[in-house]
Structure formats: structure tokens, C-alpha cells
Amino acid sequence: MKKIILIISLAAVILSCSDSIDPNYTQDYNTINGLDLKAAIALANDWHYSQPKVTSYITPKELIISFPDGRQIKKTLPDSAMFIAVAPYITNTHTCDTHYLSSCQGELTNKVFQLKASDTNGNILYNDSISSMKNGFFELWLPRDRTITIHIVYNTMTRDELIGTFSTSNTCITTAQLK
């Protein structure tokens, strides 16, 4: 009789533990947990559409990915560079401070822009074409602790936007209206 009670108790513990971890997300959790930061960001961008229940966002210090079963992964950004997501727009935008890879959506999807980024000392940090993704954002890695002007050109429209890469700066730039 004691063996039966022990087996039933053990089975109950195993079942209660397995309820807290969704087997549908175990592979996704293990996959993204094993990736480096930039590869994890790329996969989280893809999950915006394929895994809508997984939440991911980037602060000035880390990438945070939360699964519906409560598990969370955090990946620290480097001390030397900060991630910035920019969604230039013509008509429609949204107010945003922290970039949510899992939900932020910009207006100009899959478009090519000319972009020049320079700091207040005149150092050119980026000067090339860049493409927005399916979510309407393009992503930049810029040196930390700087004030940077980004000059965006799309067709005949332009915008200069002043951004910061400080510990209190926004990672989501949605104020760059092209005119």
C-alpha cells in the first residue's frame, strides 16, 4: 500500500512540474538560449510573426525574451555598443521607448534607405544603405554614451534625428517622419 501511495505521489509531482513547462516552447527556449546575442535578436524578429505568444524586447542593457509558460531568457548587451531600432515613417507611427521585437510595427516595411550616422565630434559611424525589415524597422549597433545624428533619405524625403546611446536612452525610435 505504501508503494502505491508513493508512486501516486511521485506521479502527481511529475505531472504538476510538467504543467509549468509548455513542451511546445521547450525547443524554442533551448534554441534561442544557445544563440549569441545578435543571432537571438534575429530569431526574435522572426518570432514576431511565427511565435506571437513569445514576448521579446530590448532595453539599453539587455535582450529579454519571455515565454508563455513563465520562463525567461536575458542576454546582456555589450558595454561598447547599444542596439537601436528605427522606424522611419511618412504617415503612421506609434509612441515607443523600448523596442519590442515581438510587437513593434513600423509603416515602411522592406524599404531601402540611405543612412548616415555621426556623433557630435563629427565621427562618421555609419554611411551606407540600410533596409527596413518586415516589421518596418532597421537596426543599428552604435557606440555607447554618445549623442548621434542620423540622417535618413528615402526617395526624395529626408529626416535628421538626434538620438542617444546612454543607459537611459530609447531603444525604439519612431519619431523620424520623412518629409
C-alpha positions in Angstrom: 0.0 0.0 0.0 2.8 2.4 0.9 4.4 1.7 -2.6 1.1 2.6 -4.3 0.8 5.9 -2.4 4.5 6.7 -3.1 4.0 6.0 -6.8 0.8 8.1 -7.0 2.5 11.0 -5.1 5.6 10.8 -7.3 3.4 10.9 -10.4 1.5 13.9 -9.1 4.7 15.8 -8.5 5.9 14.9 -12.0 2.6 16.0 -13.6 2.5 19.2 -11.7 6.0 20.1 -12.7 5.4 19.3 -16.3 2.4 21.6 -16.4 4.6 24.6 -15.6 6.8 24.0 -18.7 5.0 24.1 -22.0 6.5 21.4 -24.2 5.6 23.5 -27.3 8.1 26.1 -26.3 10.9 23.9 -24.9 12.6 23.6 -28.3 12.3 27.3 -28.9 13.6 28.1 -25.4 16.6 25.8 -25.9 17.3 27.1 -29.4 17.3 30.8 -28.5 19.1 30.2 -25.2 22.0 28.7 -27.1 22.4 31.6 -29.5 24.7 34.6 -29.2 23.1 38.0 -28.8 22.8 39.0 -32.4 21.5 35.6 -33.6 19.0 35.7 -30.7 17.8 39.1 -31.9 17.4 37.9 -35.4 15.4 34.9 -34.3 13.2 37.1 -32.0 12.5 39.3 -35.0 11.3 36.2 -36.9 9.1 35.1 -33.9 7.3 38.5 -34.2 5.1 36.6 -36.8 5.7 32.9 -36.2 5.5 32.8 -32.3 3.2 35.7 -31.3 2.9 34.5 -27.7 6.6 34.9 -27.1 7.4 38.4 -25.9 10.8 40.0 -26.6 12.2 43.4 -26.1 15.5 45.3 -25.8 16.5 47.7 -23.1 19.7 49.7 -23.2 21.3 46.9 -21.2 19.7 43.6 -22.3 17.5 41.5 -24.6 14.6 39.9 -22.6 12.6 37.0 -24.0 9.6 35.7 -22.1 7.7 32.5 -22.9 4.0 31.9 -22.2 5.0 29.2 -19.6 6.8 31.8 -17.5 10.4 31.0 -18.5 12.6 34.0 -19.4 15.9 34.4 -21.1 18.1 37.5 -20.7 21.1 38.3 -22.8 23.3 41.2 -21.9 24.3 43.8 -24.5 28.0 44.6 -24.8 29.4 47.5 -22.8 30.8 49.1 -26.0 27.7 49.2 -28.3 24.0 49.8 -28.0 21.1 48.4 -30.1 18.8 51.0 -31.6 15.7 50.1 -33.8 14.5 52.9 -36.1 11.2 53.0 -37.9 11.1 56.0 -40.3 7.6 56.9 -41.4 5.6 59.1 -43.7 2.1 58.9 -42.2 1.7 56.4 -39.4 3.8 55.7 -36.3 3.4 54.7 -32.7 4.8 56.1 -29.5 7.6 53.9 -28.2 10.6 54.0 -25.9 11.6 50.3 -25.5 11.8 48.3 -28.7 9.6 45.2 -28.6 10.8 42.8 -31.3 7.6 40.8 -30.7 5.1 43.6 -31.4 6.5 46.9 -32.7 5.4 47.6 -36.2 6.6 50.4 -38.5 5.0 51.8 -41.6 7.7 51.4 -44.2 8.4 47.7 -44.5 11.1 46.2 -46.6 12.3 49.5 -47.9 15.9 50.7 -48.6 17.1 53.9 -47.0 20.4 55.9 -47.3 21.6 56.4 -43.8 24.4 58.5 -42.3 25.1 58.4 -38.6 27.6 60.8 -37.0 28.4 61.8 -33.4 28.8 65.3 -32.0 32.6 65.1 -32.7 31.9 64.6 -36.4 32.9 60.9 -36.4 31.0 59.0 -39.1 29.6 55.9 -37.5 27.6 54.6 -40.5 27.3 55.8 -44.1 25.6 53.3 -46.4 22.2 52.0 -47.5 20.2 50.1 -44.9 16.9 48.1 -45.3 13.9 48.0 -43.1 12.7 44.6 -42.2 9.2 43.1 -42.4 8.4 45.0 -39.2 9.3 48.4 -40.7 12.4 48.9 -38.6 16.1 48.9 -39.4 18.5 48.0 -36.6 21.8 49.7 -35.7 24.6 48.9 -33.3 26.1 52.2 -32.3 28.9 53.1 -29.8 27.6 53.8 -26.3 27.5 57.1 -24.4 27.2 59.3 -27.4 24.8 61.8 -28.9 24.3 60.8 -32.6 22.6 62.4 -35.5 21.1 60.1 -38.1 20.4 61.4 -41.5 17.8 59.3 -43.3 17.0 59.6 -47.0 14.1 57.7 -48.7 13.3 58.6 -52.3 13.2 62.4 -52.2 12.3 62.6 -48.5 14.7 63.1 -45.6 14.9 63.4 -41.8 17.6 64.2 -39.3 17.0 62.6 -36.0 19.0 63.2 -32.8 19.4 60.0 -30.7 21.4 59.0 -27.7 23.1 55.7 -26.7 23.2 56.2 -23.0 21.9 53.9 -20.3 18.6 55.9 -20.2 18.2 56.3 -24.0 15.3 54.8 -26.0 16.0 51.6 -28.0 12.9 52.3 -30.2 13.0 55.4 -32.4 9.6 56.0 -34.0 9.7 59.8 -34.4 11.6 60.1 -37.7 8.9 61.4 -40.0 10.2 61.7 -43.6 9.3 64.9 -45.5 
